[in-house]
Amino acid sequence: MKENIHRFKPDAEFYTTELCYINELSNRPEDPDLSIAQARVLAGVTTRWHRLHGIIERYVILEGEGLVEIGCLEPQSVRQGDVVVIPELCRQRVTNTGVNDLVFLALCSPRFRQDAYEDIDDAH
């Protein structure tokens, strides 16, 4: 891996079937140990239940407030500065309980791959 700066590109944000917006800030084969995405969930929206195979995910809440459901934990309120740790294969979803967008970084190790994502919403 070489030193590099990845510039933020607001127009790179895209909508997902998980019901949130994603902007992949850093997700490259030459940096396989970590990916960083900015996620944005609109007010009142709950993302779909899902889990990741072989990937540990962490949310760093940047803006807004929400309700996180992970694994067998009781639903937990989150706000700016909170960090949510989600082990591999742990079911997860988040609800934006505020009036503004819920914005957080999703840090995955190793890096996120679409083939590791499993939608399990219909199983619940």
N, C-alpha and C positions, 0 to 999 in steps of 0.2 A: 504494500500500500504506500502511496506517496502522499505528501502533505497536499492539502487542497482546501478550498473554501467553496461551499455550495450556497449559492445565493438564493434567498427566499423568492419564490415566484407565486404570487397570490393567484394568478390565473391558472395554475396547475391543479387547483382544488377540483375534485370530482365527487359526485354523489354515488353512494354505494347501495347495494341491496340490503345492507345492514341497517339502513335508514339514517345514515349520517354522512357528512362531508369529510373527505380525507385529502390532505396535501402531504405527499411523501417528501419529507425534507431531506432524508438520507436513507436510501435503500439500494445498495449497489453490491454486485457480486465481489468486487475487490475489497469490500468491508463486510465480510460475512458474519461477524460477531454481533452486530447491532444494527437495527434500523430505527429511525425516528420519523414519526408521522404526526402531523397536527390534525386532530379530530375536532369536528364541530357538530353539535347536536342542537337542533332548533328547540325552542320552548315548547314544552308539552309532549315531546317525542320520546319514545322508548325504543332503544335499539333492539334488534332481534337477539334471542338467546343464541350463543355460539361458543365455540371453544377452539383452541389452537393446539395442533399436534406438534410436539417437540419444541415448542417456543414458550418462554416465560415472557409475560407482558407486564409492563408497569404503566400506569396512568399518572401523569403529573398535572393536576388541575391548575389551569392558568386563569380562567374567567368563568363566572357563573356559579351555579349551584346545581347539585344533582343528587340522585339516589342510585347507589351502586349495589348490584346484586352479584355476588361471586360465590361459587361453591355452595357450601352449607351455612355460610354466615348469614345472620339476619341482615336485611337491607340496611345500608349505612348511608347517611347523608355525607356529602363531600362538598368542599368549597376550595377557593384559591389556596394553593400551597400544599394541599393534601396529596399524598402519594398512595396509590392503590397497587398492591402486588398481586398478580394473578399467575399462579403456577400453570404449567402445561396441563392440558386436558381439563382445566377447571372451567365449568360453565360460567358465563358472564353476560351481563347486559347493564346498560345505564339509562336512566331517565333524567331528562332535563326538567327539574322542578321549579326553575326560575322563570322570569319573564324575558331574559336576554339569552343569547346563545351560551351554551356550555362549551367551553373550549379547553382542550387538554392535549398534552403530548402523549403519544403512545410509543413507548420504547420497548422494542422486542429483541430478545437475545435467545438464539441467534436471530439474524434478520428475518423479517416477515416474508413469507412466501404464500401466494394465494392457495397453493395446493395443501397448505397446512391448516387452512381455515375450514371449519365445519359448522354449518348452520344447523342448530338443533332446536329451533323455535317450535317446530311442529311436534316435537317429542315432549313438550311440557304443556 
